[in-house]
Amino acid sequence: MLFSGPNRERLNRIASVFLAVGLLRGSPVFAGPSVDEIVARAEQAAYYQGQDGRASVSMRITDKQGRERKRRFTILRSNSAGGEGEQKYYVHIASPSDLRNTVLMVWKHPAGEDDRWLYLPGLDLAKRIASGDKRTSFLGSDFYYEDISGRSPQHDRHVLKETTDNFYVLDNTPKNPESVEFSHFLAWIHKQTYLPVKVQFFDRSGEPQRTYEALKVENVQGRPTVTHSRIRDHALAQETDLVFDRVSYDLGLPEAIFTERYLRNPPRQYLR
C-alpha cells in the first residue's frame, strides 16, 4: 500500500485542511471518473482557475545547514482567448535587490514547446530560454521553470495506481524520457477539489528525487487555492517554500502585458 504509517497520517492531515476551510460543503462527488478526466480536472484546478489571476509570492529556500535565502515576486497569469489550454505568465521579481525587476515570461503551449523569456535588468538583456532549460532551477530554488506554469499532461502517460477515501493516486511516465531527469512521478489528487496535494518525482534508480506538497489551502473567491506549498530536493537535502498572498482572479488583465515590451517596462498598477 502507498499509504501507511506517517505517510497516511500526513495525507489525512492535508485532507482535513479542505474540510477546515469548508471547501467540501456542497461539493459534487463524481463516481468513477476516467484517468483522463482526473488529469484534466487536476490541471484545471492547479493552473486554470478564473480567466486570469494574480498573486504575490514569498519564497524561502532552506539548505541542509538551515541557511535561508528569500525572494519576493508577483505572478500574473492569463488564459488565452484561443482556448486549447494556451496561457501566458508574467513573473516580476521584487527582491532581493540583485534580482529586482528580473522578469520571467511564459507563453504556454500544451500541444508543443512553451515560449519563455527572461529579462535581466543588470544587463538590460531580454533572452529566450531554450526548451531544454525549462527543467532547471527557478531563482536558485528547488522549483523548476516548468513548475511555475505547469507541465503539460500531454507529455506523460497516466495510470490510476490507487484510489483512497480522499485521493486518486496517479503514476505518470514521460513519453520522451530523454527530455527529463526523472523516470516517473506519483501525484495525489484530492477527490473533491481535484487539487494535486502531493507530487513525488523519482530518479532512474527508483529513489525519490523531489517531493512537492500543498501545505495550506484557502477558499479564494469561491475557488480552492493553494496558498502555501513546499518542494524538497532529496539529493541536496534542500527545500523551498512558496507562500501566496493577495491572490485574486478575473482581474481583466490586458493581453499587452504578456509581450516583450513589458519585460523592460513592468505594469506597476498590477504589481502593487
Secondary structure by P-SEA (a helix, b strand, c coil): ccccaaaaaaaaaaaaaaaaacccccbbbbccccaaaaaaaaaaacccccccbbbbbbbbbbccccbbbbbbbbbbbbccccccccbbbbbbbccccccccbbbbbbcccccbbbbbbbbccccbbbbbcccccccccccccccccccccccccccccccccccccbbbbbbbbcccccccccbbbbbbccccccccbbbbbcccccccbbbbbcccccccccccccbbbbbbcccccbbbbbbcccccccccccccccccccccccccccc
